[in-house]
Amino acid sequence: MPRYEYRCRTCDDTFELSRPMAESAAPAACPSGHDDTVKLLSAVAVGGTSSAPAPASAGGGGGGGGCCGGGCCG
């Protein structure tokens, strides 16, 4: 079940609730009992490494990048 983060406008407390996605916009009372809360936009951090190979250069000439890297300049 997804967790949503809320902030109380009365006491400025931040809290989380686990609830179904269909109820994510429903009002949520803070743990202190205040009803004036707002749902926060949570940022999702995605990290890690990729095992995919680097993309090939568009020039197709091999070697470095740009015109001079491919040997077409004199």
MODELLER restraints for C-alpha pairs under 7 A, 6 or more apart:
rsr = mdl.restraints
at = mdl.atoms
rsr.add(forms.Gaussian(group=physical.xy_distance, feature=features.Distance(at['CA:1:A'], at['CA:18:A']), mean=6.14, stdev=0.5))
rsr.add(forms.Gaussian(group=physical.xy_distance, feature=features.Distance(at['CA:1:A'], at['CA:19:A']), mean=6.13, stdev=0.5))
rsr.add(forms.Gaussian(group=physical.xy_distance, feature=features.Distance(at['CA:1:A'], at['CA:20:A']), mean=6.00, stdev=0.5))
rsr.add(forms.Gaussian(group=physical.xy_distance, feature=features.Distance(at['CA:2:A'], at['CA:18:A']), mean=5.65, stdev=0.5))
rsr.add(forms.Gaussian(group=physical.xy_distance, feature=features.Distance(at['CA:2:A'], at['CA:19:A']), mean=6.12, stdev=0.5))
rsr.add(forms.Gaussian(group=physical.xy_distance, feature=features.Distance(at['CA:2:A'], at['CA:20:A']), mean=6.48, stdev=0.5))
rsr.add(forms.Gaussian(group=physical.xy_distance, feature=features.Distance(at['CA:2:A'], at['CA:21:A']), mean=6.87, stdev=0.5))
rsr.add(forms.Gaussian(group=physical.xy_distance, feature=features.Distance(at['CA:3:A'], at['CA:16:A']), mean=6.32, stdev=0.5))
rsr.add(forms.Gaussian(group=physical.xy_distance, feature=features.Distance(at['CA:3:A'], at['CA:17:A']), mean=5.43, stdev=0.5))
rsr.add(forms.Gaussian(group=physical.xy_distance, feature=features.Distance(at['CA:3:A'], at['CA:18:A']), mean=4.26, stdev=0.5))
rsr.add(forms.Gaussian(group=physical.xy_distance, feature=features.Distance(at['CA:3:A'], at['CA:19:A']), mean=6.45, stdev=0.5))
rsr.add(forms.Gaussian(group=physical.xy_distance, feature=features.Distance(at['CA:4:A'], at['CA:16:A']), mean=5.39, stdev=0.5))
rsr.add(forms.Gaussian(group=physical.xy_distance, feature=features.Distance(at['CA:4:A'], at['CA:17:A']), mean=5.34, stdev=0.5))
rsr.add(forms.Gaussian(group=physical.xy_distance, feature=features.Distance(at['CA:4:A'], at['CA:18:A']), mean=6.31, stdev=0.5))
rsr.add(forms.Gaussian(group=physical.xy_distance, feature=features.Distance(at['CA:5:A'], at['CA:15:A']), mean=5.72, stdev=0.5))
rsr.add(forms.Gaussian(group=physical.xy_distance, feature=features.Distance(at['CA:5:A'], at['CA:16:A']), mean=4.34, stdev=0.5))
rsr.add(forms.Gaussian(group=physical.xy_distance, feature=features.Distance(at['CA:5:A'], at['CA:17:A']), mean=6.53, stdev=0.5))
rsr.add(forms.Gaussian(group=physical.xy_distance, feature=features.Distance(at['CA:5:A'], at['CA:39:A']), mean=6.06, stdev=0.5))
rsr.add(forms.Gaussian(group=physical.xy_distance, feature=features.Distance(at['CA:5:A'], at['CA:40:A']), mean=5.52, stdev=0.5))
rsr.add(forms.Gaussian(group=physical.xy_distance, feature=features.Distance(at['CA:5:A'], at['CA:42:A']), mean=6.99, stdev=0.5))
rsr.add(forms.Gaussian(group=physical.xy_distance, feature=features.Distance(at['CA:6:A'], at['CA:14:A']), mean=5.69, stdev=0.5))
rsr.add(forms.Gaussian(group=physical.xy_distance, feature=features.Distance(at['CA:6:A'], at['CA:15:A']), mean=5.41, stdev=0.5))
rsr.add(forms.Gaussian(group=physical.xy_distance, feature=features.Distance(at['CA:6:A'], at['CA:16:A']), mean=6.04, stdev=0.5))
rsr.add(forms.Gaussian(group=physical.xy_distance, feature=features.Distance(at['CA:6:A'], at['CA:37:A']), mean=6.51, stdev=0.5))
rsr.add(forms.Gaussian(group=physical.xy_distance, feature=features.Distance(at['CA:6:A'], at['CA:38:A']), mean=5.53, stdev=0.5))
rsr.add(forms.Gaussian(group=physical.xy_distance, feature=features.Distance(at['CA:6:A'], at['CA:39:A']), mean=4.34, stdev=0.5))
rsr.add(forms.Gaussian(group=physical.xy_distance, feature=features.Distance(at['CA:6:A'], at['CA:40:A']), mean=5.28, stdev=0.5))
rsr.add(forms.Gaussian(group=physical.xy_distance, feature=features.Distance(at['CA:7:A'], at['CA:13:A']), mean=5.65, stdev=0.5))
rsr.add(forms.Gaussian(group=physical.xy_distance, feature=features.Distance(at['CA:7:A'], at['CA:14:A']), mean=4.34, stdev=0.5))
rsr.add(forms.Gaussian(group=physical.xy_distance, feature=features.Distance(at['CA:7:A'], at['CA:15:A']), mean=6.36, stdev=0.5))
rsr.add(forms.Gaussian(group=physical.xy_distance, feature=features.Distance(at['CA:7:A'], at['CA:37:A']), mean=5.50, stdev=0.5))
rsr.add(forms.Gaussian(group=physical.xy_distance, feature=features.Distance(at['CA:7:A'], at['CA:38:A']), mean=5.44, stdev=0.5))
rsr.add(forms.Gaussian(group=physical.xy_distance, feature=features.Distance(at['CA:7:A'], at['CA:39:A']), mean=6.51, stdev=0.5))
rsr.add(forms.Gaussian(group=physical.xy_distance, feature=features.Distance(at['CA:7:A'], at['CA:40:A']), mean=6.80, stdev=0.5))
rsr.add(forms.Gaussian(group=physical.xy_distance, feature=features.Distance(at['CA:8:A'], at['CA:14:A']), mean=6.40, stdev=0.5))
rsr.add(forms.Gaussian(group=physical.xy_distance, feature=features.Distance(at['CA:8:A'], at['CA:30:A']), mean=6.05, stdev=0.5))
rsr.add(forms.Gaussian(group=physical.xy_distance, feature=features.Distance(at['CA:8:A'], at['CA:36:A']), mean=5.99, stdev=0.5))
rsr.add(forms.Gaussian(group=physical.xy_distance, feature=features.Distance(at['CA:8:A'], at['CA:37:A']), mean=4.28, stdev=0.5))
rsr.add(forms.Gaussian(group=physical.xy_distance, feature=features.Distance(at['CA:8:A'], at['CA:38:A']), mean=6.53, stdev=0.5))
rsr.add(forms.Gaussian(group=physical.xy_distance, feature=features.Distance(at['CA:9:A'], at['CA:36:A']), mean=5.64, stdev=0.5))
rsr.add(forms.Gaussian(group=physical.xy_distance, feature=features.Distance(at['CA:9:A'], at['CA:37:A']), mean=5.58, stdev=0.5))
rsr.add(forms.Gaussian(group=physical.xy_distance, feature=features.Distance(at['CA:10:A'], at['CA:34:A']), mean=6.76, stdev=0.5))
rsr.add(forms.Gaussian(group=physical.xy_distance, feature=features.Distance(at['CA:10:A'], at['CA:36:A']), mean=6.45, stdev=0.5))
rsr.add(forms.Gaussian(group=physical.xy_distance, feature=features.Distance(at['CA:28:A'], at['CA:35:A']), mean=6.77, stdev=0.5))
rsr.add(forms.Gaussian(group=physical.xy_distance, feature=features.Distance(at['CA:28:A'], at['CA:37:A']), mean=6.52, stdev=0.5))
rsr.add(forms.Gaussian(group=physical.xy_distance, feature=features.Distance(at['CA:29:A'], at['CA:35:A']), mean=4.61, stdev=0.5))
rsr.add(forms.Gaussian(group=physical.xy_distance, feature=features.Distance(at['CA:29:A'], at['CA:37:A']), mean=6.63, stdev=0.5))
rsr.add(forms.Gaussian(group=physical.xy_distance, feature=features.Distance(at['CA:30:A'], at['CA:37:A']), mean=6.94, stdev=0.5))
rsr.add(forms.Gaussian(group=physical.xy_distance, feature=features.Distance(at['CA:61:A'], at['CA:70:A']), mean=5.56, stdev=0.5))
rsr.add(forms.Gaussian(group=physical.xy_distance, feature=features.Distance(at['CA:62:A'], at['CA:70:A']), mean=6.31, stdev=0.5))
rsr.add(forms.Gaussian(group=physical.xy_distance, feature=features.Distance(at['CA:63:A'], at['CA:69:A']), mean=6.02, stdev=0.5))
rsr.add(forms.Gaussian(group=physical.xy_distance, feature=features.Distance(at['CA:63:A'], at['CA:70:A']), mean=5.49, stdev=0.5))
rsr.add(forms.Gaussian(group=physical.xy_distance, feature=features.Distance(at['CA:64:A'], at['CA:70:A']), mean=5.80, stdev=0.5))
rsr.add(forms.Gaussian(group=physical.xy_distance, feature=features.Distance(at['CA:67:A'], at['CA:73:A']), mean=6.50, stdev=0.5))
